[in-house]
Amino acid sequence: MKKQIACVIVASLLSLTALASAEPLVIASSPSLVPALEALGSAFEATHPNIQVRIYFDNGLDLRRTIAAMENSMIGQYFIGMGPIHLVAPGGDELITRLEQKYYVLPGTRREYAMERLVLVVPESLVEAPASFEALVDGAVKRVAIADPEKTQLGKVTMAMFKDLGIAELLKGRLDVAADAKGVLDHLLSGRADVGVIFGPDAYRERERVRVVASTDRGYMPVVHSMAMERYCPNRSLCKEFLSFIQSPEAQKVVKSLGYLPPGQP
């Protein structure tokens, strides 16, 4: 059933783009990256009017299953260069590594294009705010909203950062644990917490209500986002061109405007 659903979704996507005169470039992605990929796609289309970038998205596990189902359905049905997906851009690089191991994406085609860093946020209306994570131990900050460190990657890296800074023990009893990044923002804006710790892109999406007062990559590895070419990609030349584009200065300006950092930036 999953295989049938995956094929129907992609077939429907391609049938819609086929109605247009422009050639489609289909990227399979995680939902959290759709805004960034849409912005990059629009920038690419601006100089490639004959191309239409389309995003197919699903969560990490389902995205992997979808690609695997399509790969299996292609055996005996498709030749190399005739698949429905051009590029794969999941959240984080772990899934791409697994897809490379299964040869679902072509080894050597992975390109990094964005990085997420932890940021400290406060309500936009707040006048006085801590200028660093270390300042959280000051008496002025009573409650610090963080994502659940047992259930979320955001929470895990937040706690790792606190430990590396030497403030984890000092913050005990003052942590307000939320379910996820959205929960952190809800707790912050409802007054349950004075400050919150989230990733840069989450702060950007709420930039009218919160502001970033500090950022850091200490104590954890920043989340790097990459994309790679799907094995049955229908136009390898186009894929290579887009993969080169996402690392260009123009594309990196787009990425930075959305709260990400260029990969490798200190």
Secondary structure, 3 states (H helix, E strand, C coil): CHHHHHHHHHHHHHHHHHCCCCEEEEEEECHHHHHHHHHHHHHHHHHCCCEEEEEEECCHHHHHHHHHHHHHHHCCCCCCCCCCCCEEECCCCHHHHHHHHCCCECCCCCEEEEEECEEEEEECCCCCCCCCCHHHHCCCCCCEEEECCCCCHHHHHHHHHHHHHCCCHHHCCCEEEECCHHHHHHHHHCCCCCEEEEEHHHHHHCCCCEEEEEEECCCCCCEEEEEEEECCCCCHHHHHHHHHHCCCHHHHHHHHHCCCECCCCC
